[in-house]
Amino acid sequence: MGASDVNRLDLSPTAKKAALLLLEAHPEVEFTSGRRDLVSQARAMAGNVAKNPKWIVQTYKSNKASKACQDWVDHNPKASKSEIEAGLLAVLKKLGKDAGQISKHLTGDAFDVKPVTKNAEEIKATIKRLPGLSEFLDKEGGQTVWHAQF
């Protein structure tokens, strides 16, 4: 993992600087996600929703986008993962600019790091000190995920 890998995340300047600082401090860190388009956001959400239909409400702050997505899930309880992905994508597209409320990944202002056990507390402490950090989550909807947003 190196700077070229961080470049592939297509992050905003603030998030990119933070990712590079994290990588400098912990070269073993693996980034699992950066900027997402609506398709990749819907895909990421669908995988979690298929396992837990309340994942959206348990993960995201309450706003127009999260409510619209959760409403779709609630009205389609028997949907398959691919149907959930298509449904959530349709909802996000319909929301237009409000779709950005669902995740900072859509603006490149967030990245996810593969959780590890070796040096975990040290790495998480470094993430929490990154300049511009607005939120760090090590769990989302009951799942272990290291998410940093700016």
ZIHU-V332470 format. One record per helix or strand of 2 or more residues. SS is the DSSP state (helix for helix, strand for strand). FROM is the first residue (numbers start at 0). LEN is the number of residues. Records with the same first field share a line. If there is no record, write none. Layout:
# ZIHU-V332470
SS->FROM-LEN / FROM-LEN
This chain:
# ZIHU-V332470
helix->2-5 / 12-13 / 37-14 / 54-5 / 63-12 / 80-21 / 103-4 / 119-9
strand->30-3 / 109-4 / 134-6 / 142-7
